[in-house]
Amino acid sequence: MERARAAQAEAALWSQRRVDEVVAAVGWQCYREDNARRLAELAYRETGFGNPEDLFRLHRKRVLGTMRDVHGATTVGVVEDVPELGLRRLAKPLGVIAVASPATAPCSGVAGNVIPMLKTRNAVIVSPNPRARRSAAETVRLVRVALDGVGAPVDLVQCLEIGGREAVTALMSAADTVVAAGGAGTVRRAYESGTPAISAGVGNATVIVDETADLAAAAERIAVGTSFNHGTSCSSESNVFVEETVAGQFLAELARRGGHLCDAAEADRLRRALWPDGTSLNRELVGRSAVVIAAGAGIQLSDVDGTAVLVVPVADAHRPDPLLTEKLTPVLAVLTYRGFEAAVAGVMAVLDRNGRGHSCGIHTSRQDRVLALAERMPVARVMVNQTTLSNSGSFDNGMAFTPTVASGSWGGCSQSENVTWRHFLNHTVVSRPIRSVTPDEATLFGPHRDVRGR
């Protein structure tokens, strides 16, 4: 911590040009194909989650997207000037940020945090999940190589070498800000540390496919989202409500895209395999392929090589069912509905039990239904005619790239948007006097203004 503070004190004096030079060097070191490929292989070997090719693609896309988001942003000195109000806003760093990173996609998570935190002249200490300690540490090592290469203090970015909850808690308490992603326990410790905290929320992305949707396109997007990196992203599609008159066609489209349609008996076997005690997700199957999970559940696959998603029927959204919770596997729960109101009520019931605040989606040609869903859902993101996987940033939508998908007060988070460089700044406002303008009482209070009570 002392080394981080000394390094950050130096960075706090940097010009914008110097900041951008350092960020470009770090970004390139993380983005380089050879480094990204090696980090993906290391993360897969260490954690067993996902697959190397998807980890590689995720890492490169997140680094490139984050670099795009910070490119040209002003994070030093005056960032806003409003002469008519006599106000000037100056950007300042937060200080030392403790980052609690998860075991799923650990390298892209570290890179996706470090880049915007350096852009805002902060120091970073990464506390990796024990299952991904070597992967996170190697990512930090590469960042430090880049820092050294441009003459920046390497201790701007460090990795906590001591494991255990006590060390993590001590780090969180000593930092100026905590950014936490991962399990509920990690997030809880962040908020209980006494340090300002930002966290990701629990995912359980639930989508609607109505009768006006392009069913082939919807099936393609959902299959890709559920299967990518074996479903380890909190943003992957987890549950889908399909209008009953098009359900058969939609399921056929899913089957053509690598979906194995489970029958009721297979669904029960899957429940027992994924939740042996009825509530806790089997960690040995998290982030595994559909083929491995099917084998673990005793499910016979007709097309082993072509199966990417296990599609499981669920009868009732209003009854507790582990299949309707966040699964972190390429398993998709499918329910049918009659009438759009029933679909909205079903999504609400699912998210109220698991995933409140994070995200939902809809595939439709009806814009009125998009607005109706957005107005009623307690979520921070509604993804329309695209995979919910894109809610953490994509080049074909306007969402900012982030490894920290916050869920607002609905999900127990301090933020309700994608966490970016903008969240890693303090601001100093300079106020100068302006001409006094007293507002008109009648305009502000209208008919409630009681002249006799003045």
N, C-alpha and C positions, 0 to 999 in steps of 0.2 A: 504493500500500500504506500509506503514512503517513496519507493522508486516511482510508482505511478504518479504520485502527486508532484514530484520533482519534474518528471517528464511533461506532465500536463501544464505546469507553470510555464515551461518553455513554449509549448504549443500555443498557449493562450496569447502569446505576443506575436504570433505569425500573421503575415499579411494574407489576403485572399489568394494571391498568386502562389504563395508558399503552400498554403493549405491544398490548393488544387493540384500542385505538383506532387505532394505526398499521396493524396488520394488516388491520383492516376497511377502512380507506381504500385501502390498496394492493390488497386483494382486489377491491373494487368497481371501481377503475380498470381492473384487468385483465379483469373480468367484463363490464363495460358492453358492450352489443350493438354500439355503433358502433366502439368500440376493438377488440373481438374480431373483427369483420368486416374491419376495415382491416388488422389484423395477419395474418389468414388470407390475404387477397389479396396482401399484401406478401411473405409467406413463399412462396406459390406462385409469384409472379412471379420471385422471386430464386432459388429452388432448383429449381423445376420438379417437385418431388416432390408426389405426392398430388393432391388437388383442393381448391379453396377452400372448398366447402361442408363437406366432412368435416373440414378443418382448423379451421373455425369451430366446428363441433359439438364436436370434441375439446377445443378450447381452453376453451370455456364449461363443458363437463362437468368437465374437470380442475380448473379454478379453483373451481367450486362444490363439488366433492367434497373438495378440499383444505381449503377454508374450513370445510366441515362437520367434517372430521377434527380441525382445530385448535380449533374452537369450544368454549369452556369448559375447555380443557386448562390445567392449572396449570404454568407454566414459570418462575415466579419464586418464590424463597424456598423454604419447606418444601413438598415434594411428597409426602413419605411420613413417617408417624410410627408406630413400632412400640414402644409402651411396654413390653410384656413382654420385649422384647429390649434395651431401652434405646437404641434406634436412631432417629435422625432423618436424613432425606435431603433435601438442598438442591440445587436445580437451578442450574447455572451455564452460561453460553454457552461455545461452543468458541473463539470469537474471529473470525478472518477466514477465510471459506470460499471456496476457489477452485472454481468450477463450470465444467467442460469440457462444453459442450452440443453435441449433434449437429445435423446439417443437417435431419434429418427432424423435422417438427413443432417447429421451434426456439422459437416464441413460447410455446406451452403448456409446453414444457420449462423455459424460464426462469421463467415464472410459477409453475409447480409446485414449483420449488426455492426461489424467493425467499420465498414466503409462509411455509412452515414454518421457514425460516432466520431470518426476522424475528421470528416467534413465539417463537423461542428466543434472541433478542437478539444474533444474530450479524450481522456485516457480510458482504457477498457481492461477489465480483468474478467476473463472467462472462467466460469465454474461449470465444467462439463458434467453431463450425466456419467456416472461411473462406467456404464456400459460402452461409452463412446469416448473415453478419456484420451486414448492414443490418437484417434482421428482428430479430435478438437485441438489437441496439443500440436499436431503436425500442421494444421491450418494456421495456428498462431505462429508457429516457427517460420512458415513461409511469409507471413505478414511482417515479422520482425526482420527477415532478410531484406524485404522491400524497403522497410523503414531505414535500415542501415545503409542501403544502397543510395539513398538520397540524403544521407546525413541527418536524418531525424532520430530522436531518441527512441531506441528500441523498446524501452519500458513503457511506451505509450500503450502497448498491447501486450498483455501477459496472460498466462494460463495458470489457474490455481493448481498447484502440485499436490496439495494435501487433500485427501478425500474425507468423507464423513460429514454428517449433518452439522456438527459443531463448527467445523471450518467454514462451511457454506454460510451458516448463520452469522458467524463473526464477520465474514466478508461483506455480507449484505448490510450489517449494522454499521460497518466502517465506511461504506461507499456513500456517494452523494445521491445516487439514483440506482435503482435496481430494475433490470428488464428481465422478466422471467417467462419462459415457455417450457412446457413439459407437463408433468403430472400435477394433480391437484395439490399434493403435499408441498411441492416446490413453490407453486404460486402462493399458497397460504403462508409459507415461511417468508416470502418476499413482502407480503402486506403486513405481516406481524413483526417485521424487522425494525420498525420505527423509521425506516428510510423511505422517501417517496418512491413509489413503485409503479411500473407499467407491466401489464401481463397479457398473454394470449388467453383466449377463452377455449372452452371445450367445444370441439366440433361435433357435428352429427348432421351434416348437410342433407336436407330433405327437400325433394323437388316434386313439382306437379307436371304431369304431361296431360294436356287436355285434348279434346277431340279435334281441335283446329291445328294442332302441332304438325310439323313435318316429322313423322314418326321415324323415318330412317335416319334423319339428321339428329334427332333427339337421342335415339338409341346409340348412335356413334359417339356422341359427346359424353353420354352417361357411362358407356362402357369404357371409354378412355379415362374418364375421371376416376372411376371406381378402381380400375386395374393399375393405374400409373403407380410405379414404385410399390406395387402390391398393396395399395390402399393405405399407406402409412401417413399420408397427409391428413391433417384435421379438416382440410377443405374438400376432400374427395366425397363424391356422392355416396351416401350411406343408405338412404331410403327414397323410394319413389312412389307417388300416388298416380295411378293411371286411370283415366276415364274408362268406364267398364265396356263401352261399345268399341273401343280401339285397343283394349288390353291384349287381346289375342295377337293382333298384328304387331303391336309393340314388342311383345315377348318374342315373337318370331324374328323380329329385327335384331333383338338382343342376342338371340341364339346364333344368328348369322355372324355376329361380331364377337364370338368366343364366350357367350354366356351358356352355362349349364343350368337348365331349369330344374330345380330340385322339387321332388314331390314331398308330400307331408311327412312321410317317414324319414326321408333324407334331411328335411328341415329339423326334425327332432334330434337326429343324430348330430347335426351341426351345432345345435344349441348345447348339447352335452359336451361336445368336443371343445367349443370355444369358451363355455362358461361351466367348468366342471363342478363348481360349488353353487351354481345358479346365479351368481352375481359378479364375480371377478373374472375379467378376461384372461384367458390362458396365454401367458407371455411367450410360451414356446411356439405359438401359432401367429402371434402378431407380426405383420409385415412379411408373412410367407406367401408363396404363390398359391393360386387356387388349386393347383394339382396337389401340393403338399397338404393343404388344409383338407381337401377331399379325402386324401388317404388317411389322415388322422381321424377323420370322422367316419371312415368306413363307407364312403360314397364311391360307387363305381362310375367312372367317366367313360362315355362312349368315344370321346375325342380328347385323349390326354394332351397331345401336343397343341391342340387348338383352343383349349379351355383357359380363359383369362379371368372370368368372373363367375362366382356361384350366385345364382339368382334364386332367392328364397321367398316363397309366398307367405304372407302374414295376413291373417283374417281381420283383425280388429286393432285399429290404432289407439283405441281408448282403454285398452287393457295392457298392463305392464308386460313387456316381452323383451328379453335381452337383445333380440335381433333388431329392435328398434332403437338401440343405443349406439354410441360411437364404437365402431368395430376395429378400425385400423387394420383392416384386411380387405382383400378383393371380394367382399361379400355384400350383396345388394338386396335389401328387403323390398319387396314389391307388394303394394296394396292396390285394390281397385276402389273406385268411388262412383257414385251416381249424383250428379249435380255439383256445381262448383263450390257451393257453400259447404258441402260435406268434405270436399278436399281441403278447404281452408281450415275447417274445424279439426280435421285429422292431422294436418301439419302442426297446428297449434298444440294439439295433445301430445304429439311426439316431442316437440321442442320443449314443452313445459317440463317433461321428465328428464330430458338430456339434450344439451346443445342450445339452450336458450341464449339468444344474443348473437350467436355466431353468423349463421347464414342460412338462406334457403334459395330455391330457384324455381323457375317456371319455364316450360316450353309451350308456347301458344302463339296464335296470330291475333289475339284479342288484347289490345292495349288497356282496355278498361279492367281486365282481370289482373294485369301487371300492377296497376295502381291500387286495386282493391287488396291484393296480397301485401303490397308494400305498406299500406296504411295500417294493416291489422297485425302484421307479424312482429313479435318482439325480437327483431334481429337487426344487425348493423348493415347487412348486405343482402340484396335480392338480385340474383343473377338470372338474366333473361336470355333464353335461346343460346346458351353456352354452358360449358361445364362449370360446375361450382369450383373446380380446381383452380380456375382463373381468378378467384376472388382475392388471392394473395399477390396479384400482379400478372399482367399479360400484355403482349404487344398488340393484341387485337381487342383490348378494351381500355378504359381510362383508369383502371385501378392501379394504385401505387404498389410497387414491389416491396414486399416485407416478409420477414420470417416470423413476425409477431402480429397475428390476426386477433385484435382485441374485440371484446364482445359487450362493452358498455356495462352499465349497472345491471342489465338483464343477466349477464353472465358473470357478475362479480368482478368486473374489470374497471380500471380508472379511466379508460378511453373506449370510444366506440367506433374507431376507424383504423385503417391500416397504419401501423406505427412506422414513421419515417424520420428523416433527418429533422423535420420540423418539431418533433417531440423531444429533441436532444439539445434544445437551446433554452437559456434564460434570456429575458429581455429587460433592458433598461429604457424607460420612457423619459424623454426630456420634454418638459412642458413649459411653454412661454405664455404670458398673458395675451389674451385676444379681446376684442371688443365684446362687452357684456351684452347678451341677448337673453332677456327673461321670457320664458315660454308663456303662451296665452292659456290661462286657466280653463276657459270655455272649450278650447280645442282639446285639451288633455282630459278633462273630466266630463265633458258633454252634459247630458241631462242629469247626471248625478251631482252636479255642482249646485250647492244650496247657498244662494246669495245671503239668506238670513243667518246662516251659520258661519259666515266668514269671520 
